[in-house]
Amino acid sequence: MHDFINYLLFGWYPYVALTIMILGSIIRFDKGQYGWRSQSSQFLRRKQMMWGSNLFHLGILVLLFGHFVGLLTPIGVFDALGISHSFKQWMALSVGGIAGILGFIGCTLLLHRRLYYPRIRKSSSKGDILVLLFLWLQLLLGIATIFWTIDHMDGSAMVLFMGWAQGVITFNPDAANLIIDAHLVYKLHIILGLTLLAITPFTRLVHVFSAPFAYVLRPGYQIVRSRRLARRTNTPPPSSAPSSVPSRES
């Protein structure tokens, strides 16, 4: 029975979660593009928003990048670069630990803000609150794994999770068996992470696919001229241009 549950959760569930995320996101983009946004509540209350949002997004972005590179990069690549498993474990523990704590503090501020201020609470859907609760719990579980990871600084545990993640990507039917003896906190962390992927198309998490990377990389500037300059050149003034300065298009 234990083997069956382990295979169900770590052999089948990853494919279910990824399929729901991919197909659900495509359908939502096709059917409801106007709802493809983060639905910010900043205009209702700026206090806590800046610190909470910046800390949360900084921590999450570092964690996502670290998990993606750390779990999906073939072990042979690290060996070829001369990076030992123990060094990789120390890097994951230190960088991931700091990022996890920053993200957890930011998520706590955002969750407190959304739950304890009436105007924001009324404008929040159940899905908004559920997502923040899931993210808060996921970050807490991630931080909790630090205490068990310290006992495996030789990198053995990391190698097992790398084998599982890469086994899922390559459709290895024995991938789930690699982590059958992993501690419960790791398994809960993985299950909740997969669940977050599965609910992405139905929540505000979907905005992660429309991050404005093109804006950062966009060449050139938009020239914004004042009304006075527009009258001098006999050109129609912009509707709300405060000054004659080059600025990025917002």
N, C-alpha and C positions, 0 to 999 in steps of 0.2 A: 504493500500500500504506500509506504514511504517513497519507494522508487517511482511509482506511478504519479504521485503528486509532484514530485521533483521534476519528472519529465514533462508533466502538463504545464507547470509554471515556467520552466526554464528551457523547455524544448519546443513547445507549441505556442505558448503565450507571446513570446517575442514576435513571431510572425503575424499573429492576430493583431497585436498592437500596431505594428508597422503598417500592416495593410489598411487598418482603419484610419491611421494618420494620413497616409498618402492618398487613398481614394476619397476620404472625407474632406481633405483640404482641397482637392481638385473640384469636387462637387460644390463645396461652399464657395470657392472662387468663381465658379461658373454661374451659380444661382444667386449669390448675395455678395457682390463685390463691395457694396457700400457698407457692409458690416465687417469688412476686413480691416479692422483697426484696433488700437489698444484701448480706446474709450477712456481717455484720461479724465480724471476728476480734479485736475490741478486748479481749474478756475473756481472750484468750490472751497478749497482751502489749500494754500501754498505751504503752510507750516507743516513740517515733517516730510513734505513731498520731495524737496531737493535732496536732503540727506538720505532719506529712505530709498528713493528711486536710484540715486547714483551709486550708493553702496550695494544695493541689490543687483543692479545690472552689471556693475563691475565684477562682483563675485560670481555671478551666474555665467558671464561670458568667459571668464578665466576657467571656471569649472568645466563648461561645455568643451572648450578647446582642449583642456587637459585630458578629459575623459576620451574625447575623440582620438587624439593622438596617442595617448597612453594605452588604450585598449585595442585600437585597430591597426596600429603599426606592427608589422610582423616582428617577432622576436629576433629573427636573423638580422634585421636592420640595426637594432641596438647592438647586437654582438659585433657586427661589421664596423660600427662606429666606436667600438671599445667602451660602450656604456654598460656597466655591470648591472645586474638585477638589483643589488642592494643600493647602489647609487640612485637608480631610477625610483626605487621605493622611497628613499629619503627625499628626493625631489617632489614626488607625488604627495608625500606626507606634509612637507613644509609649505610648498606653494598651494596645494589643495586645501590644507588646513587653514591658512590665512584667508584664502578666497572664500572658503566655506563660512568662516566666522563673520567676514564682512557681509556676505550675502545674507546670512542669518539675521544680523543686526538690522540690515536694510529691510528685509522681509517682515521682521517684527514691527518696525516703525510703520510700514505700509498697512499691515494687518490691524494694528492698533488704531491707526487713523481711519481705516474703513469701518471698523466695528463700533468705535466709541464716539463718533461725531455724527449727530442725527442727520444732517443734510447729506453727507456722503453715504451713510447707511441706507437712506431712502432711495438714493440714486443707484445703489449697487444691486445687481441681480444675485440670485443664489449661486449662479455659476461663478461670478466674480469672487465671492467669498470662498467658495469651495476651492477654486484654483489657488488662492493665496494660502489657504490652510494646507493644501497638499504640498505646495512649495515649501512652506514653513516646516512641515513635518519631514519632507525629503532632505532639506538642509540639516535639520537636527539629526536625522539618521546618518547622514554623511559625516557629520562631526563626531558622532558616536563611534563610527568605525575606526577612528584614530586610535582609540584605546586598545582595540584588538589588533590593529595593524602594527603597533609598537612591538608586539610579541613575535612578529614575522618580518623583521627588518632584513632578512636574507633575500627577500623578494620572491619567495616561493608562492605566497598567496597571490601576488600580482600576476605571476606567470599563469596561474590557474584561471584567473578572471580574463586575462588576455586570450587564453586558449578558448574559453567559453564564448567570448564576444566574437572572435574571428571564426569560431566554429559555426555560430549562428549565421554570420554573413556568408559563409561558404557552404551552408546547408549540410553541415556535419551532423548526422543523427545521434552521435555520441557526445555532443557538446554539453548537454545537461549533466552528464555523469561527472564532468570535471569539477563541478562545484557542489556535488551532492553532500559533501561533508563540511561545507563552509558554514561559518557561524550564522545564526539566525538574523543578526543585525545586517549583515551583507545581503542576505536574501530579501529581507524586507526593503532594503534600499533599492535593489534591482527591480522588484515587483512594483514599487511605487513609481519608479522612474519610467517603467514601461506603461503604467497606467496614465501617467502624465502625457506620454506620447499619444495614447489612444484617445484621450479627451481633447487633444489640441484642436481638431477641426470644429469643435462645438463650443469653444471658449475663446477668450481674448488672447490665449496663447498663440493663436494662429498668426498674430501680427509679427511673430519672429521671422516668418518667411518673406515679409515685405519691409525689412529693415532698410533704411535709406542709404545703403552703401553707394549707390550711384551718385547721390548728392555729394558725398565726400570726394569721389573721384572725378566729378564733372568738371571739364575744363572751361575756362572763361568766366566772366562775371556779367551780372545784369546791371546796366547803368540806370540809376534812379535819379531823375532831375527834379528840382523844386519847381513850384508854380511860377516863381519870378523868372527863372531861367527859361521856362517854357514860353512865357509871354514875349521875352526878348527874341526868341528864335521863331516865334509864330507857329509853334507846334502844340498840339493838344496836351495839356498837363496830365500826369497820372492822377488817379483818384485820391491817393493818400501817400504822397511822397514828402517826407519831412525835410530832406536835405539833399544836396548835390554830392553824394558820395557813392563810390562803388560798393556793392554789397552782394553777398551770396543770396540767391533766390530762396525765399522761405516758403 
